[in-house]
Amino acid sequence: MGQSSETIEAIKKLVDSKTGTVSEVVDIESIDTEDENYAPVVKLFDSHSIWSLPVVFIDGKIVSWGTSRLDRIEKSLGEMFPASKETAPSTSRT
């Protein structure tokens, strides 16, 4: 059984927000492996012998696998795409 559509949509939103791109996130268990549009993903998936779903690839690099926990995927994305550090407003009172 693959990931729920809600999980896939949440992963897509997270990837898009971290990378500034519009991604396509698919459940590899539900795609047509003969469809040449997905050939690069299927090849990477098979060549790494990772059978824990989901697997998130960006530019041919594995970002995260074996978890649908968004906090773990976000951590992996943060390591690949470090955000500029913004200074948070001070909450201390003097």
PERASUL-V707290 format. One record per residue. N is the residue number from 0. PSI is psi as a letter, one per 20 degrees, with the letter a starting at -180 (NA if undefined). OMEGA is omega in degrees with one decimal (NA if undefined). Layout:
BEGIN
n=N psi=PSI omega=OMEGA
n=N psi=PSI omega=OMEGA
END
This chain:
BEGIN
n=0 psi=p omega=-177.5
n=1 psi=a omega=-180.0
n=2 psi=q omega=177.3
n=3 psi=q omega=179.2
n=4 psi=h omega=178.1
n=5 psi=g omega=178.6
n=6 psi=g omega=179.8
n=7 psi=g omega=179.4
n=8 psi=h omega=178.5
n=9 psi=g omega=177.6
n=10 psi=g omega=179.6
n=11 psi=g omega=-179.9
n=12 psi=g omega=179.9
n=13 psi=g omega=179.6
n=14 psi=g omega=-179.8
n=15 psi=g omega=-177.8
n=16 psi=h omega=-178.7
n=17 psi=h omega=-174.4
n=18 psi=i omega=-177.3
n=19 psi=k omega=-179.5
n=20 psi=r omega=171.6
n=21 psi=o omega=-174.8
n=22 psi=r omega=170.1
n=23 psi=o omega=179.1
n=24 psi=p omega=-179.6
n=25 psi=q omega=174.4
n=26 psi=o omega=-173.3
n=27 psi=h omega=178.2
n=28 psi=i omega=-175.3
n=29 psi=j omega=-178.3
n=30 psi=q omega=175.2
n=31 psi=o omega=-175.8
n=32 psi=i omega=176.3
n=33 psi=i omega=-180.0
n=34 psi=o omega=-175.3
n=35 psi=i omega=176.2
n=36 psi=h omega=-178.6
n=37 psi=j omega=-176.9
n=38 psi=g omega=-179.6
n=39 psi=h omega=-179.7
n=40 psi=g omega=179.9
n=41 psi=g omega=179.7
n=42 psi=g omega=178.5
n=43 psi=g omega=-179.4
n=44 psi=g omega=-179.3
n=45 psi=g omega=-175.4
n=46 psi=h omega=179.2
n=47 psi=i omega=179.3
n=48 psi=l omega=177.8
n=49 psi=o omega=-177.8
n=50 psi=k omega=174.7
n=51 psi=p omega=-177.0
n=52 psi=q omega=-6.5
n=53 psi=r omega=172.3
n=54 psi=p omega=179.1
n=55 psi=o omega=177.4
n=56 psi=q omega=170.1
n=57 psi=p omega=-178.6
n=58 psi=l omega=177.1
n=59 psi=j omega=178.9
n=60 psi=p omega=177.1
n=61 psi=p omega=178.9
n=62 psi=g omega=-176.5
n=63 psi=q omega=175.0
n=64 psi=q omega=173.5
n=65 psi=j omega=177.3
n=66 psi=q omega=171.6
n=67 psi=j omega=178.0
n=68 psi=o omega=-175.6
n=69 psi=h omega=-180.0
n=70 psi=h omega=178.4
n=71 psi=g omega=177.3
n=72 psi=g omega=179.2
n=73 psi=g omega=178.2
n=74 psi=g omega=178.9
n=75 psi=g omega=178.4
n=76 psi=h omega=179.0
n=77 psi=h omega=177.9
n=78 psi=h omega=178.9
n=79 psi=h omega=-175.8
n=80 psi=m omega=-178.8
n=81 psi=p omega=179.4
n=82 psi=q omega=175.9
n=83 psi=p omega=-177.0
n=84 psi=p omega=177.7
n=85 psi=q omega=178.8
n=86 psi=p omega=178.8
n=87 psi=q omega=178.1
n=88 psi=q omega=-178.9
n=89 psi=p omega=177.5
n=90 psi=j omega=-179.4
n=91 psi=q omega=178.7
n=92 psi=p omega=179.7
n=93 psi=NA omega=NA
END
